[in-house]
Amino acid sequence: MKKNLQLLVLLLGVLMLPAATYAQGIYGDVNFDEEVNIADVNAVIKIILGGEGNAAAADVNGDDEVNIADVNAIIRIILGGSVWPEHEWVDLGLPSGTLWATCNVGATNPEDSGDYFAWGETAPKQKYSESNYKWYGGSWYNYSRSILKYCTDSEYGYQGFVDNKKVLDPEDDAACVNWGPAWRMPSIEQIDELTDCSAQWTQRNGVFGMLFTGPNGNTLFLPAAGYRMDDSLEDAGSIGFYWSFTLSNSASNFAYCLYFDSEDSGYWHFYRECGFTVRAVRAENQ
C-alpha cells in the first residue's frame, strides 16, 4: 500500500505539474495555500500513512474518512472535474422541471434503503431520539420548548427562540452535504408534485416500494425503507418516509416528508428527530 501511494505521488508529480487551481478555493485545498495541486495530494497521502496534517481538510469527499478516495477527488479537481462523484437522475417530465435522483442518499442501487437521517442532520447514527437530536436543547421533560434552530413559534423555541427559518440551510441538508452542492433534499412542493404522478405499489429485486410514473412515461422507484426510532428500524418493507427540506407549518418540532404505503402516497409531517431516508433532487431545479 505504502509503495503504491509513493509511486502515485511520483507519477503525479511528473505528469501534472504545474497543476491547475480550483476556482472555488474550498474543496481539495488541504494545505491551505489557496491552490489545489500536487502538494494537496501529498498532504492527503501523508495523513493516510500516519503523518500529521489537517484530517478535516483532507476528507475532501466528505465521507468522514481519509483514504485513497480523497486522493482521487483532488485529482478530479486538478483535471477540471468535480470533487463529488456523479449520481444518476431521471426526468419525469414534471411541470416544475424537477430532476429526481435514481437512488437514496447513501445507496448505490434504487432498491437500497441507503442512510437514515434526522431532519437537519447530515450523518446517520445508531440512535434517533429527542435526547441526541442536534437541534434540541434545554430540559427534556419539556422538549417542545427546546428547539435551537428552525423555529417559527416561540412556544417551541429554547427560551423563546425564533429564527423563522422554514427550509434547511445547505450545511444542514443531508443531500447537499453528502452529494455536493448540485443536490438538495426536495421541497414539500416538489414532493406534492411527485405524488400527483401515477403511483403503483410494486416489488423490484425483492424489495417493496412505490413506482412513480411521470407525465413523459419515465419512472422513479422508491423503496419502502421504513424509519428509525431510538435504536430500532420500523416498518421496513411496508412504509416509506422521505424527508423534505421544509419545516411543518403546524408545529416547529415537525417537518414535512413524503409518505407512502401499499395503498396510498402523499405528504405528511413528522417529528424531526426520527430517522428517515432521503431522495435528492437536482439543486438547480429548486
Secondary structure, DSSP 8 states (H G I E B T S, - for coil): -HHHHHHHHHHHHHHH-S----TTS-TT-TT-SS--SHHHHHHHHHHHTT--S-HHHH-TT-SS--SHHHHHHHHHHHTT--SS----EEE---TT--EEESS-TT-SSTT-----B-TT--S--S-B-GGG-TTB-S-GGGGGG-B-SS-S-TTTBGGG------B--GGG-HHHHHH-TTEE---HHHHHHHHTSEEEEEEETTEEEEEEE-TTS-EEEEE--BEEEBTEEESTTT-EEEEEEEE-SS-TTEEEEEEE-SS-EEEEEEETTSBBB---EEGGG-
